[in-house]
Each structure stands twice: as C-alpha cells, then as structure tokens.
Amino acid sequence: MYVSDRLKNMAESATIKMAQLARELKAQGHEVISLSLGEPDFDTPNHIKEAAAKALQEGYTKYTPVPGLIELREAIVTKLKRDNNLEFDTNQIVVSNGAKQSIANLSLSLLNEGDEVVIFAPYWVSYKEIIKLSGAKPVFVNATIENDFKITADQLEAAITDKTRMVLFSSPCNPTGMVYTKADFEPLVSVLEKHPDILIASDEIYEYINFSEEGHFSIANFESIADRCIVINGFSKGFSMTGWRLGYIAAPLWVAKACAKMQGQFTSGANAFGQKAAADALLTDMTPTYEMTKAFRQRRDLVLSLLKEIDGFNVNFPEGAFYVFPDISALYGKSVNGKVINNSAEFCEYILHTAHVAIVAGSAFGAEECVRIAYSASEAQLKEAISRIKKAVDALQ
C-alpha cells in the first residue's frame, strides 16, 4: 500500500487536526471548549434556508453550469457593484464548492513548476499547501504584531523576483483579524504597478465581518492594477453557510475561463438549490449578517479585555474576522511539572490537555510566536475558556 509523493509532502490542516483532537477528548468525557475552527456558531438565516427549500421544490436538483447558475452570477455582479464599487460581467464570475476550491482552481490553472507566489504572512493554513500542490513555490513576507500584522512596501519589493507569478493575501485576515485600509494598500500598489505581469489574488471571505470605521476596501478598486486582480469570496463566514460549500471568484475573463475549465474536470458546478439560496442571500435581507457582525464585535472586545489579564500574552487590536492572534513567545522556556513549553504547538497541546480548550498553534499560519483563538463561541463559553487558559498559564514557572 502506498500514497503519492504529493500527499506525503502535504501537511495536514492544523485547524482540522486540532478540532479532531478536541472531539476525541470530548468523547472521553471531558468538557472541551473548541476555539479552533473558523466557523460561525450562528445558524444560517431562516430566509436563506427557506430559499433553498423552495428551490428544491421547484426542481433545482440537476447539474448546473460549471461557472455557476446565471441567477447567482448576476447576484454576485450586483453585490460587487453595490458593496465594493467593482464592475464585472457574469462571464467573469466562477462559483465553486467553497472559496477553498476557488483558490485551488487558481493555483492549478495558472501556476507552473518553478513559479513563485508571494504570500503575506501570517497566512491562512491552506494557502501554502495549495500552492505547493501546483508545483509552485510559496514565498512568505512576514509581518509581526509590532506592525499590526501588516507588511510594508519594502518587504513586498524584496520578495518579488523574475519568477513571481502571483501575490496572495486575505483582508480581513485569517488568522490575525487585521484589515488593510485604502491607505495601507497604496504603497503596496505602488510596488505592484512596477511589475505588470504579477496577478493579485485577494481573499475577501471575511468582508462582512469588519469592525473598522472605513469598512471593507478591496485592492481591486485601484484602477492601475484592476485588470490583474482576482477577488475571492464566498458565503461561509458572512452568511454562516459553512456547510453549504459555496465560494466564488471575480476575475479577468481569461482567468475565469481557465478556472472554469479546471473545475469542469474536478467537480463541475456547485449544488443547484444552494446556489439559488445564495443568490437570495446577496439580494434580500442582510440584517442577520449585520447582527452577526455586531455580536462578533462585542465578543472581540470581551476577549481582548480578558486576554489582557493573562501575563505573557501580547495582543493587538484586530479589526475584522473572528480571531485574536496573541504573541505568547514570552512564555517559551517556562515549564510545569518538568514539561517545558518551547513553541506554539507545545503551548496549544498543554492548553488542550490541561485547560481542555482547543486553540491553534501559530506555526501553522507562519508565526511560531503566536496562537490563534477563534471567538466563534458564546460569551459564556469564551469567559470560561479564557479563565481556564489563564489558570493554566499562571501555573507555568
């Protein structure tokens, strides 16, 4: 029995692995609080579920066009103009089985062996492995908590070579919650203007979970680079539709055609009734989305206030998504019962088995000094979880 070399060389998703470990502890009878997965704890709004049920009754149970139902692509075009002031045609939209597949489509259809992709770090765990699967090389530009996890123009320029094919990042960011503003983007765009052959892939899946005064701003709004920008988005986060598996890209026509061709050989189109409901999500009542964002903002403020009471935690002020990404490196070298904490993975293992709280090591996101805590849980659970974490940290000597 054997598996392919590409599978051997692929790391397991750290977030999924930690969630599995938490489930195993729960099965043993422990009261585990999981703050590891990037999944809203809210249910999908009722009007979206009702739209799916209606679509089923109307017979939306067959294959769909590979790039998506025209109704959904039209809704996405409307949304992009309404919310982002971006102009796209329906033939520039490709709907996929989640934004993760959208990124895989881009990687497999646009990258060759030896190409390089500049990734802003800390980064979402799957970026690295998806890029490697295509044969391309991920090149990381590392931001730190001192700079609010935002890279500089000088860093970007230094990372670009004659092999650079694409730049990839998320804003609002998973795992840091950082949000790039228009002013933040301007010096980066000045660098990218000098490299007209580089594509810019902007992962905006957390668009609606944004607490900044400016609100969400897409890099695709810069006219000088707009014809090279690929906007990645979906329904999992802003509409709490994680299990529906629906994402999309808005891209230059040639990129959209390439991704549709790739998807046609892997999965074909996403499910029909889900797409009908997704169109309804974009074009009807957005109140549940805004209410969810309001709740996440309250949770962020709660979590920040509680984490600041833990010695050794250095926390910035995230403006979006539903994560905090504290620097806990001050705790490295400390121990309890002879067990020394040397890195983020060991710290997370200690917290899981001592406090029965699941969080994710920053090493999975390219930041060994940090851990990711998802506040996609109730306020009562968050208070209990952080109380347990504090007790475990206080025990370290």
C-alpha positions as MATLAB code, in Angstrom:
seq = 'MYVSDRLKNMAESATIKMAQLARELKAQGHEVISLSLGEPDFDTPNHIKEAAAKALQEGYTKYTPVPGLIELREAIVTKLKRDNNLEFDTNQIVVSNGAKQSIANLSLSLLNEGDEVVIFAPYWVSYKEIIKLSGAKPVFVNATIENDFKITADQLEAAITDKTRMVLFSSPCNPTGMVYTKADFEPLVSVLEKHPDILIASDEIYEYINFSEEGHFSIANFESIADRCIVINGFSKGFSMTGWRLGYIAAPLWVAKACAKMQGQFTSGANAFGQKAAADALLTDMTPTYEMTKAFRQRRDLVLSLLKEIDGFNVNFPEGAFYVFPDISALYGKSVNGKVINNSAEFCEYILHTAHVAIVAGSAFGAEECVRIAYSASEAQLKEAISRIKKAVDALQ';
ca = [
       0.000    0.000    0.000;
       1.328    3.419   -0.888;
       0.241    7.011   -1.434;
       1.511    9.646   -3.845;
       4.530   11.791   -3.132;
       2.357   14.884   -3.345;
       0.206   13.571   -0.494;
       3.262   12.655    1.568;
       4.574   16.191    1.114;
       1.264   17.812    2.091;
       0.772   18.888    5.707;
      -2.497   18.101    7.446;
      -4.690   21.140    8.142;
      -3.742   22.270   11.653;
      -7.190   23.708   12.345;
      -8.952   20.498   11.342;
      -6.433   18.409   13.297;
      -6.966   20.434   16.471;
     -10.739   20.206   16.095;
     -10.420   16.424   15.798;
      -8.268   16.231   18.939;
     -10.893   18.284   20.770;
     -13.633   15.914   19.637;
     -11.613   12.926   20.841;
     -11.206   14.489   24.297;
     -14.929   15.234   24.396;
     -15.662   11.604   23.550;
     -13.597   10.633   26.616;
     -15.972   12.657   28.797;
     -14.043   15.931   29.111;
     -15.826   19.273   28.825;
     -13.782   20.715   25.966;
     -14.347   24.211   24.589;
     -13.192   24.387   20.986;
     -11.913   27.752   19.793;
     -10.013   26.199   16.894;
     -12.257   26.194   13.813;
     -13.085   29.238   11.699;
     -16.803   28.583   11.783;
     -19.523   30.983   12.985;
     -21.640   29.420   15.717;
     -24.753   31.112   14.315;
     -27.227   29.153   12.205;
     -27.798   30.071    8.561;
     -30.549   32.758    8.493;
     -34.026   31.308    8.042;
     -34.848   33.171    4.844;
     -31.809   31.601    3.156;
     -32.802   28.108    4.287;
     -36.340   28.772    3.059;
     -34.992   29.860   -0.323;
     -33.116   26.553   -0.592;
     -36.226   24.585    0.318;
     -38.223   26.482   -2.296;
     -35.549   25.814   -4.918;
     -35.719   22.093   -4.147;
     -39.481   22.118   -4.607;
     -39.052   23.969   -7.905;
     -36.760   21.237   -9.206;
     -33.305   22.766   -8.762;
     -31.777   19.317   -8.305;
     -29.847   18.872  -11.561;
     -26.359   19.699  -12.823;
     -25.566   23.399  -13.040;
     -23.306   25.239  -15.500;
     -19.702   24.809  -14.367;
     -19.181   28.506  -13.548;
     -22.496   28.689  -11.685;
     -26.188   29.393  -12.203;
     -26.713   32.622  -14.095;
     -29.040   33.816  -11.301;
     -26.225   33.588   -8.757;
     -23.600   35.091  -11.028;
     -25.923   38.026  -11.708;
     -26.455   38.445   -7.970;
     -22.680   38.432   -7.399;
     -22.198   41.083  -10.097;
     -24.869   43.197   -8.386;
     -23.269   42.695   -4.983;
     -19.790   43.637   -6.232;
     -21.116   46.891   -7.679;
     -23.344   47.657   -4.679;
     -20.882   46.857   -1.876;
     -17.455   47.236   -3.484;
     -17.915   49.602   -6.451;
     -16.403   46.936   -8.716;
     -17.541   46.330  -12.295;
     -17.658   42.737  -13.511;
     -19.668   40.787  -16.089;
     -21.315   37.453  -15.324;
     -18.770   35.659  -17.533;
     -16.038   36.870  -15.164;
     -17.608   35.041  -12.209;
     -16.882   31.400  -11.326;
     -18.820   29.787   -8.465;
     -17.084   26.883   -6.727;
     -17.568   24.423   -3.889;
     -16.231   26.888   -1.338;
     -13.614   29.625   -1.575;
     -11.001   26.952   -0.844;
     -11.754   25.348   -4.210;
     -11.628   28.777   -5.824;
      -8.042   29.157   -4.611;
      -7.167   25.629   -5.730;
      -8.622   26.385   -9.193;
      -6.428   29.477   -9.433;
      -3.336   27.611   -8.329;
      -3.787   24.608  -10.606;
      -4.828   26.562  -13.694;
      -2.370   29.479  -13.501;
       0.848   28.205  -11.904;
       3.679   26.062  -13.230;
       6.642   24.290  -11.667;
       9.156   26.871  -10.515;
       6.706   29.782  -10.354;
       6.662   31.766   -7.115;
       3.687   33.091   -5.176;
       4.244   35.847   -2.627;
       2.051   35.200    0.428;
       1.515   37.785    3.144;
       2.220   36.098    6.497;
       0.671   35.238    8.880;
      -1.486   33.420    6.335;
      -4.421   31.026    6.221;
      -3.150   27.482    6.684;
      -4.208   26.100    3.296;
      -2.518   28.749    1.125;
       0.879   27.126    1.487;
      -0.220   23.567    0.720;
      -2.479   24.541   -2.203;
       0.349   26.497   -3.832;
       2.814   23.629   -3.289;
       0.362   21.187   -4.871;
       0.611   23.112   -8.129;
       4.406   22.783   -8.134;
       4.924   26.469   -7.440;
       6.934   27.839   -4.526;
       5.308   29.899   -1.740;
       7.415   32.909   -0.739;
       6.433   34.385    2.613;
       6.555   38.048    3.594;
       6.387   38.093    7.368;
       4.538   40.778    9.289;
       4.670   40.963   13.085;
       2.410   42.145   15.846;
       4.543   45.297   16.216;
       3.315   46.378   12.759;
      -0.246   45.166   13.401;
       0.498   42.182   11.137;
       0.702   44.366    8.018;
       3.580   44.037    5.578;
       5.462   47.023    4.191;
       6.146   48.049    0.602;
       9.863   47.416    1.097;
       9.142   43.856    2.234;
       6.932   43.239   -0.788;
       9.501   44.625   -3.211;
      12.242   42.489   -1.683;
      10.168   39.321   -2.084;
       9.448   39.779   -5.795;
      11.702   38.037   -8.308;
      11.522   37.295  -12.020;
       9.742   34.054  -11.055;
       6.917   35.751   -9.162;
       3.597   34.918  -10.773;
       1.069   35.891   -8.101;
       0.548   37.693   -4.788;
      -1.957   36.171   -2.339;
      -3.367   37.572    0.901;
      -6.567   37.929    2.933;
      -8.217   41.046    4.351;
      -9.852   40.865    6.839;
      -7.163   38.365    7.673;
      -7.334   34.827    8.905;
      -5.595   34.316   11.365;
      -4.829   37.814   12.681;
      -8.083   39.746   12.212;
      -6.008   42.508   10.608;
      -7.721   44.712    7.993;
      -5.897   46.551    5.193;
      -7.300   50.030    4.573;
      -7.050   52.000    1.347;
      -4.121   53.919    2.852;
      -2.403   50.641    3.780;
      -2.763   49.351    0.230;
      -1.446   52.465   -1.553;
       2.310   51.838   -1.032;
       1.848   48.148   -1.869;
       0.037   49.054   -5.087;
       2.895   51.385   -5.995;
       5.191   48.362   -5.872;
       2.821   46.142   -7.862;
       2.447   48.802  -10.575;
       6.127   48.238  -11.396;
       5.504   44.517  -12.006;
       2.721   44.295  -14.601;
       2.942   40.520  -15.055;
       2.059   39.660  -11.451;
      -1.508   38.630  -10.614;
      -3.056   39.825   -7.333;
      -5.365   37.366   -5.551;
      -7.350   38.999   -2.740;
      -9.184   36.668   -0.367;
     -12.135   38.680    0.961;
     -14.182   35.886    2.544;
     -14.449   37.839    5.835;
     -15.610   41.017    4.105;
     -18.793   41.457    6.132;
     -17.113   40.732    9.483;
     -15.332   44.054    9.552;
     -15.343   46.418   12.530;
     -13.179   49.240   11.132;
     -14.539   52.733   10.626;
     -13.622   52.691    6.938;
     -15.249   49.331    6.345;
     -14.135   46.841    3.751;
     -11.935   48.072    0.906;
     -10.857   45.831   -1.971;
      -7.456   46.234   -3.604;
      -9.273   45.692   -6.929;
     -10.542   49.282   -6.628;
      -7.128   50.580   -7.709;
      -7.579   51.222  -11.432;
      -3.880   50.824  -12.222;
      -3.889   47.120  -11.239;
      -7.589   46.248  -11.571;
      -7.085   44.178  -14.717;
      -4.792   41.819  -12.740;
      -6.894   41.468   -9.588;
      -8.797   38.333   -8.628;
     -11.360   38.782   -5.875;
     -12.050   35.614   -3.868;
     -15.180   35.493   -1.724;
     -17.970   33.219   -0.575;
     -20.854   32.600    1.792;
     -19.363   30.624    4.684;
     -18.453   33.471    7.013;
     -20.722   36.439    6.345;
     -23.859   34.302    5.999;
     -22.881   31.422    8.316;
     -23.146   28.958    5.432;
     -20.014   26.883    6.061;
     -21.646   23.555    5.265;
     -23.181   24.812    2.028;
     -19.736   24.921    0.365;
     -20.185   27.925   -1.902;
     -17.452   30.353   -2.907;
     -16.603   32.371   -5.987;
     -14.045   34.450   -7.822;
     -14.453   37.634   -9.821;
     -11.542   37.824  -12.208;
     -10.223   38.874  -15.608;
     -12.110   36.938  -18.274;
      -9.151   34.753  -19.237;
      -8.615   33.775  -15.597;
     -12.299   32.963  -15.116;
     -12.258   30.762  -18.236;
      -9.146   28.952  -17.030;
     -10.666   28.260  -13.608;
     -13.936   27.059  -15.135;
     -12.005   24.650  -17.364;
     -10.122   23.271  -14.366;
     -13.264   22.959  -12.262;
     -15.051   21.218  -15.112;
     -12.698   18.270  -14.782;
     -12.785   18.098  -10.977;
     -16.271   18.799   -9.641;
     -18.324   20.577  -12.324;
     -20.793   23.109  -10.916;
     -21.736   23.567   -7.263;
     -25.101   22.325   -5.995;
     -28.132   23.884   -7.654;
     -30.506   24.621   -4.770;
     -27.673   26.043   -2.667;
     -26.788   28.469   -5.445;
     -30.395   29.647   -5.652;
     -30.373   30.292   -1.910;
     -27.021   32.077   -2.156;
     -28.456   34.488   -4.721;
     -31.266   35.179   -2.280;
     -28.706   35.785    0.485;
     -26.994   38.506   -1.543;
     -30.106   40.267   -2.818;
     -32.564   40.176    0.097;
     -32.426   40.871    3.829;
     -28.858   41.437    5.061;
     -29.976   42.206    8.627;
     -28.895   38.819   10.047;
     -25.412   39.339    8.616;
     -25.121   42.777   10.210;
     -26.450   41.468   13.537;
     -23.912   38.646   13.481;
     -21.118   41.145   12.846;
     -22.338   43.232   15.789;
     -22.214   40.155   18.027;
     -18.703   39.298   16.850;
     -17.550   42.825   17.635;
     -18.886   42.523   21.184;
     -17.132   39.184   21.556;
     -13.884   40.637   20.274;
     -13.999   43.379   22.872;
     -14.777   40.833   25.588;
     -11.952   38.513   24.551;
      -9.426   41.341   24.314;
     -10.303   42.575   27.799;
      -9.907   39.069   29.245;
      -6.677   38.187   27.408;
      -5.014   41.369   28.623;
      -5.230   39.935   32.138;
      -3.003   36.985   31.206;
       0.706   37.555   31.844;
       2.799   36.723   28.788;
       0.072   37.445   26.235;
       0.771   40.330   23.852;
      -2.411   41.120   21.922;
      -3.005   43.600   19.099;
      -6.377   45.121   18.144;
      -7.967   43.077   15.329;
     -10.418   44.998   13.150;
     -12.169   42.073   11.482;
     -12.854   38.338   11.132;
     -13.394   36.489   14.430;
      -9.879   35.731   15.631;
      -7.291   37.083   18.006;
      -3.656   36.166   17.390;
      -1.674   36.892   20.559;
       2.093   36.679   20.714;
       2.824   34.223   23.548;
       6.580   33.844   22.986;
       7.260   35.364   26.427;
       6.048   32.051   27.853;
       8.591   29.933   25.952;
      11.089   28.308   28.267;
       8.621   28.133   31.130;
       7.502   24.786   32.477;
       5.110   22.893   34.709;
       5.794   19.507   36.287;
       9.043   19.284   34.326;
       7.358   19.901   30.963;
       8.940   22.868   29.153;
       6.955   24.949   26.648;
       9.282   25.559   23.694;
       6.941   26.601   20.884;
       3.350   27.361   19.898;
       2.437   23.731   19.196;
       3.592   22.628   22.651;
       1.692   25.507   24.228;
      -1.536   24.547   22.432;
      -1.081   20.901   23.424;
      -0.581   21.997   27.040;
      -3.701   24.160   26.968;
      -5.785   21.397   25.362;
      -4.831   18.727   27.885;
      -4.651   20.985   30.949;
      -7.439   23.523   30.362;
      -9.462   21.477   27.854;
      -9.575   24.419   25.460;
      -8.678   23.920   21.796;
      -6.721   26.705   20.087;
      -4.329   26.532   17.116;
      -0.559   26.933   17.005;
       0.697   29.999   15.167;
       3.314   27.877   13.409;
       0.522   26.596   11.141;
      -0.001   30.175    9.953;
       3.662   31.082    9.590;
       4.022   32.745   13.008;
       5.729   30.481   15.546;
       5.445   33.095   18.272;
       1.625   33.253   18.205;
      -1.538   31.218   18.707;
      -4.939   31.653   17.062;
      -8.048   31.891   19.200;
     -11.404   31.910   17.403;
     -14.151   33.760   19.242;
     -16.879   31.960   17.292;
     -18.492   30.763   20.522;
     -20.941   32.169   23.058;
     -19.819   34.823   25.519;
     -20.302   32.357   28.375;
     -18.047   29.820   26.656;
     -15.451   32.484   25.891;
     -15.340   33.641   29.514;
     -14.954   30.073   30.747;
     -12.336   29.193   28.124;
     -10.132   32.199   28.822;
     -10.476   31.672   32.559;
      -9.154   28.142   32.066;
      -6.326   29.374   29.828;
      -5.321   31.964   32.433;
      -5.232   29.349   35.172;
      -3.036   27.092   33.026;
      -0.677   29.945   32.133;
      -0.426   31.044   35.773;
       0.769   27.520   36.615;
       3.827   27.893   34.378;
       7.072   28.704   36.165;
];
